[in-house]
Amino acid sequence: MTTQTLTRKPTNWRRIGAWSLVVLALIATILPFLWMLRTALSTNGSLASNSANLLPADFSLGAFKRVFGMQSTEEAIADGGSGAAIDFWLYLRNSILFATVTTAAQVFFSALAAYAFARLRWPGRDKVFALFLATMMIPGIFTALPNFLLIKNLGLLNTFAGMMLPFLFMSAFAIFFLRQFFLSMSREVEEAAMLDGARHLRIFFQIVLPNAAAPLATLALLTFVGQWNEYFWPLLVATDENVRVLTVGLSVFKSQSPQGAPDWSGLMAATIVAALPVLILFIAFGKRVINSIGFSGIK
């Protein structure tokens, strides 16, 4: 009778450790969203007594009703809210307008600049591009005060123009991102168009932009998310409620506490609803973002 020796595969501790880190990262990422949802579906009166429970405390949709203006002040207070009001639809409209206009303008002007850096030859081009890249290392807080004084002197405080102006033209990251793609494009079609008498602007609009649809869409998505989450600058220059964006509106809503305590369930409900557009965009275009970043050579 022969016996076979079964060889066991050695335990791959590195693989186990790597997967453990991935699982911990997923838990650390998802848990705050679950906690927000749990808080939004709870009543404020039950949160303190059930602080350790991961499930909603005294399940209620009252917080979402308060956000969408479906509760009166008396009903909100009776449901555990603070009685503070949030003009959610106005702030949402302002955020959409602010993020959409600044994204469209920034992507367009950045594409023009990136094309100039990638295709045109002019004295000092590389030095100017290096200077643009160097601006990425300057924290935004350093330019906030000069920009604020400029907007104030122009009389644009509490206006959409004043809120949008610093973001309208271009950013160093957007120029770098698109320049990498333009450098990878074949020049043959552009050179053929030049032989036919086409100028650079015509080549840019009729040849380059149509072929750059994917990276332009990716850049637009990344820019839109950044503008949607912008907080400090709108808070600084737009104190009037008519031009207040959603991020600032949520902060004001938190600070309004007639009952002495913030309406945590209402605040979390508003935050979840505010985050939904960005989450939907990432779910729809997340794969394209990753592919375009890799294709553009960003490591």
Summary of the structure (lengths in Angstrom):
residues: 299
radius of gyration: 25.6
end to end distance: 59.4
largest distance: 97.5
contacts: 831
relative contact order: 0.14
helix: 71%
strand: 0%
